[in-house]
């Protein structure tokens, strides 16, 4: 079903924009003409001077929150290098099912694609790529726990797998259609709440935040 929610512009410069992506919108175009609507396509329509690959990082379609989009090729390269060098700081807020017994911790469990069940990811210590997530409990609510996740790597579905798997929290994110109970919430309860990186034009660190919608 098409996402009709607007993309909110959190910040804009001549070389990049930071947007608040709604749940249900792709970050980049998917396969087929029916999946052309996405963050980069909407930003390109909004900023006529936008050029180059634009894509710096992605959020899952069902995840909401902050994403930076480059408006020219040099900025895209600079920001992409910051992500590769792990110089970008991000945090996510999630509601997970059940009561997380500990107050904080680190999950260090490598991930790879489940070839037989794409796009699912699985923990694999032999062939998986390193995946590290720091977390802390923010609040314990009735039958669920509010958790802050700080990913130290950027693997596909990293937070979702690390939350759900018994080697992680063992508590899937509410509304997760792949790793939990899709009927436990009206949406995936995962939001990219903060984002910080070095502005390529000024060489100063900038920080952005987005209120959690759940």
SULWOHU-V825107 format. One record per residue. N is the residue number from 1. RES is the residue in three letters. SS is DSSP state (@ for helix, = for strand, . for the rest). OMEGA is omega in whole degrees, 0 to 359 (none if undefined). BURIAL is + if it has 16 or more other C-alpha atoms within 10 Angstrom, else -. Layout:
n=N res=RES ss=SS omega=OMEGA burial=BURIAL
n=N res=RES ss=SS omega=OMEGA burial=BURIAL
//
This chain:
n=1 res=UNK ss=. omega=183 burial=-
n=2 res=UNK ss=. omega=177 burial=-
n=3 res=UNK ss=. omega=182 burial=-
n=4 res=UNK ss=. omega=180 burial=-
n=5 res=UNK ss=. omega=180 burial=-
n=6 res=UNK ss=. omega=170 burial=-
n=7 res=UNK ss=. omega=181 burial=+
n=8 res=UNK ss== omega=177 burial=-
n=9 res=UNK ss== omega=180 burial=-
n=10 res=UNK ss== omega=180 burial=-
n=11 res=UNK ss== omega=179 burial=-
n=12 res=UNK ss== omega=171 burial=-
n=13 res=UNK ss=. omega=177 burial=-
n=14 res=UNK ss=. omega=187 burial=-
n=15 res=UNK ss=. omega=177 burial=+
n=16 res=UNK ss== omega=172 burial=+
n=17 res=UNK ss== omega=172 burial=+
n=18 res=UNK ss== omega=184 burial=+
n=19 res=UNK ss== omega=175 burial=+
n=20 res=UNK ss== omega=185 burial=+
n=21 res=UNK ss== omega=176 burial=+
n=22 res=UNK ss=. omega=173 burial=+
n=23 res=UNK ss=. omega=177 burial=+
n=24 res=UNK ss=. omega=180 burial=+
n=25 res=UNK ss=. omega=176 burial=+
n=26 res=UNK ss== omega=174 burial=+
n=27 res=UNK ss=. omega=180 burial=+
n=28 res=UNK ss=. omega=181 burial=+
n=29 res=UNK ss=. omega=175 burial=+
n=30 res=UNK ss=. omega=180 burial=-
n=31 res=UNK ss=. omega=178 burial=-
n=32 res=UNK ss=. omega=182 burial=-
n=33 res=UNK ss=@ omega=180 burial=-
n=34 res=UNK ss=@ omega=181 burial=-
n=35 res=UNK ss=@ omega=181 burial=-
n=36 res=UNK ss=. omega=181 burial=-
n=37 res=UNK ss=. omega=183 burial=+
n=38 res=UNK ss== omega=180 burial=+
n=39 res=UNK ss=@ omega=184 burial=+
n=40 res=UNK ss=@ omega=179 burial=+
n=41 res=UNK ss=@ omega=180 burial=-
n=42 res=UNK ss=@ omega=178 burial=-
n=43 res=UNK ss=@ omega=179 burial=+
n=44 res=UNK ss=@ omega=178 burial=-
n=45 res=UNK ss=@ omega=183 burial=-
n=46 res=UNK ss=@ omega=184 burial=-
n=47 res=UNK ss=. omega=187 burial=-
n=48 res=UNK ss=. omega=182 burial=-
n=49 res=UNK ss=. omega=182 burial=-
n=50 res=UNK ss=. omega=181 burial=+
n=51 res=UNK ss=. omega=178 burial=-
n=52 res=UNK ss=. omega=184 burial=-
n=53 res=UNK ss=. omega=175 burial=-
n=54 res=UNK ss=. omega=187 burial=+
n=55 res=UNK ss== omega=177 burial=+
n=56 res=UNK ss=. omega=176 burial=+
n=57 res=UNK ss=. omega=184 burial=+
n=58 res=UNK ss=. omega=167 burial=+
n=59 res=UNK ss=. omega=173 burial=+
n=60 res=UNK ss=. omega=180 burial=+
n=61 res=UNK ss=. omega=185 burial=+
n=62 res=UNK ss=. omega=178 burial=+
n=63 res=UNK ss=. omega=176 burial=+
n=64 res=UNK ss== omega=172 burial=+
n=65 res=UNK ss== omega=194 burial=+
n=66 res=UNK ss== omega=175 burial=+
n=67 res=UNK ss== omega=179 burial=+
n=68 res=UNK ss== omega=181 burial=+
n=69 res=UNK ss== omega=179 burial=+
n=70 res=UNK ss== omega=179 burial=+
n=71 res=UNK ss=. omega=175 burial=+
n=72 res=UNK ss=. omega=186 burial=+
n=73 res=UNK ss=@ omega=179 burial=-
n=74 res=UNK ss=@ omega=179 burial=-
n=75 res=UNK ss=@ omega=178 burial=+
n=76 res=UNK ss=@ omega=179 burial=+
n=77 res=UNK ss=@ omega=182 burial=+
n=78 res=UNK ss=@ omega=181 burial=+
n=79 res=UNK ss=@ omega=178 burial=+
n=80 res=UNK ss=@ omega=178 burial=+
n=81 res=UNK ss=@ omega=177 burial=-
n=82 res=UNK ss=@ omega=177 burial=+
n=83 res=UNK ss=@ omega=181 burial=+
n=84 res=UNK ss=@ omega=180 burial=-
n=85 res=UNK ss=. omega=179 burial=-
n=86 res=UNK ss=. omega=177 burial=-
n=87 res=UNK ss=. omega=178 burial=-
n=88 res=UNK ss=. omega=180 burial=+
n=89 res=UNK ss== omega=182 burial=+
n=90 res=UNK ss== omega=170 burial=+
n=91 res=UNK ss== omega=181 burial=+
n=92 res=UNK ss== omega=173 burial=+
n=93 res=UNK ss== omega=181 burial=+
n=94 res=UNK ss== omega=167 burial=+
n=95 res=UNK ss== omega=181 burial=+
n=96 res=UNK ss== omega=184 burial=+
n=97 res=UNK ss== omega=176 burial=+
n=98 res=UNK ss=. omega=184 burial=+
n=99 res=UNK ss=. omega=176 burial=+
n=100 res=UNK ss=. omega=189 burial=+
n=101 res=UNK ss=. omega=181 burial=-
n=102 res=UNK ss=. omega=181 burial=-
n=103 res=UNK ss=. omega=180 burial=-
n=104 res=UNK ss== omega=179 burial=-
n=105 res=UNK ss== omega=177 burial=-
n=106 res=UNK ss== omega=176 burial=+
n=107 res=UNK ss== omega=181 burial=+
n=108 res=UNK ss== omega=184 burial=+
n=109 res=UNK ss=. omega=184 burial=+
n=110 res=UNK ss=. omega=186 burial=+
n=111 res=UNK ss== omega=170 burial=+
n=112 res=UNK ss== omega=178 burial=+
n=113 res=UNK ss== omega=172 burial=+
n=114 res=UNK ss=. omega=188 burial=-
n=115 res=UNK ss=@ omega=183 burial=-
n=116 res=UNK ss=@ omega=184 burial=-
n=117 res=UNK ss=@ omega=177 burial=-
n=118 res=UNK ss=. omega=6 burial=-
n=119 res=UNK ss=. omega=182 burial=-
n=120 res=UNK ss=. omega=176 burial=-
n=121 res=UNK ss== omega=180 burial=+
n=122 res=UNK ss== omega=175 burial=+
n=123 res=UNK ss== omega=181 burial=+
n=124 res=UNK ss=. omega=184 burial=-
n=125 res=UNK ss=. omega=179 burial=-
n=126 res=UNK ss=. omega=187 burial=-
n=127 res=UNK ss=. omega=183 burial=-
n=128 res=UNK ss=. omega=176 burial=-
n=129 res=UNK ss== omega=182 burial=+
n=130 res=UNK ss=. omega=179 burial=+
n=131 res=UNK ss=. omega=185 burial=+
n=132 res=UNK ss== omega=179 burial=+
n=133 res=UNK ss== omega=169 burial=+
n=134 res=UNK ss== omega=182 burial=+
n=135 res=UNK ss== omega=172 burial=+
n=136 res=UNK ss== omega=179 burial=+
n=137 res=UNK ss== omega=175 burial=+
n=138 res=UNK ss== omega=181 burial=-
n=139 res=UNK ss== omega=174 burial=-
n=140 res=UNK ss== omega=182 burial=+
n=141 res=UNK ss== omega=183 burial=-
n=142 res=UNK ss=. omega=177 burial=-
n=143 res=UNK ss=. omega=178 burial=-
n=144 res=UNK ss== omega=183 burial=+
n=145 res=UNK ss== omega=176 burial=+
n=146 res=UNK ss== omega=189 burial=+
n=147 res=UNK ss== omega=169 burial=+
n=148 res=UNK ss== omega=176 burial=+
n=149 res=UNK ss== omega=173 burial=+
n=150 res=UNK ss== omega=180 burial=+
n=151 res=UNK ss== omega=176 burial=+
n=152 res=UNK ss=. omega=172 burial=+
n=153 res=UNK ss=. omega=185 burial=+
n=154 res=UNK ss=. omega=181 burial=+
n=155 res=UNK ss=. omega=177 burial=+
n=156 res=UNK ss=. omega=177 burial=+
n=157 res=UNK ss=. omega=186 burial=+
n=158 res=UNK ss=@ omega=183 burial=+
n=159 res=UNK ss=@ omega=182 burial=+
n=160 res=UNK ss=@ omega=179 burial=+
n=161 res=UNK ss=@ omega=181 burial=+
n=162 res=UNK ss=@ omega=177 burial=+
n=163 res=UNK ss=@ omega=189 burial=+
n=164 res=UNK ss=@ omega=189 burial=+
n=165 res=UNK ss=. omega=180 burial=+
n=166 res=UNK ss=. omega=177 burial=-
n=167 res=UNK ss=. omega=175 burial=-
n=168 res=UNK ss=. omega=177 burial=+
n=169 res=UNK ss=. omega=186 burial=+
n=170 res=UNK ss=. omega=181 burial=+
n=171 res=UNK ss=. omega=183 burial=+
n=172 res=UNK ss=. omega=175 burial=+
n=173 res=UNK ss== omega=181 burial=+
n=174 res=UNK ss=. omega=178 burial=+
n=175 res=UNK ss=. omega=182 burial=+
n=176 res=UNK ss=. omega=184 burial=+
n=177 res=UNK ss=. omega=182 burial=-
n=178 res=UNK ss=. omega=188 burial=-
n=179 res=UNK ss=. omega=181 burial=+
n=180 res=UNK ss=. omega=180 burial=+
n=181 res=UNK ss=. omega=182 burial=-
n=182 res=UNK ss=@ omega=181 burial=-
n=183 res=UNK ss=@ omega=183 burial=-
n=184 res=UNK ss=@ omega=179 burial=+
n=185 res=UNK ss=. omega=181 burial=-
n=186 res=UNK ss=. omega=180 burial=-
n=187 res=UNK ss=. omega=172 burial=+
n=188 res=UNK ss=. omega=184 burial=+
n=189 res=UNK ss=. omega=180 burial=+
n=190 res=UNK ss== omega=186 burial=+
n=191 res=UNK ss== omega=175 burial=+
n=192 res=UNK ss== omega=193 burial=+
n=193 res=UNK ss== omega=180 burial=+
n=194 res=UNK ss== omega=180 burial=+
n=195 res=UNK ss== omega=181 burial=+
n=196 res=UNK ss== omega=178 burial=+
n=197 res=UNK ss== omega=179 burial=+
n=198 res=UNK ss== omega=178 burial=+
n=199 res=UNK ss=. omega=183 burial=+
n=200 res=UNK ss=. omega=183 burial=+
n=201 res=UNK ss=. omega=184 burial=-
n=202 res=UNK ss=. omega=184 burial=-
n=203 res=UNK ss=. omega=176 burial=-
n=204 res=UNK ss=. omega=179 burial=-
n=205 res=UNK ss== omega=178 burial=-
n=206 res=UNK ss== omega=183 burial=-
n=207 res=UNK ss== omega=181 burial=-
n=208 res=UNK ss== omega=179 burial=+
n=209 res=UNK ss== omega=180 burial=+
n=210 res=UNK ss=. omega=180 burial=+
n=211 res=UNK ss=. omega=181 burial=-
n=212 res=UNK ss=. omega=186 burial=-
n=213 res=UNK ss=. omega=179 burial=-
n=214 res=UNK ss=. omega=none burial=-
//
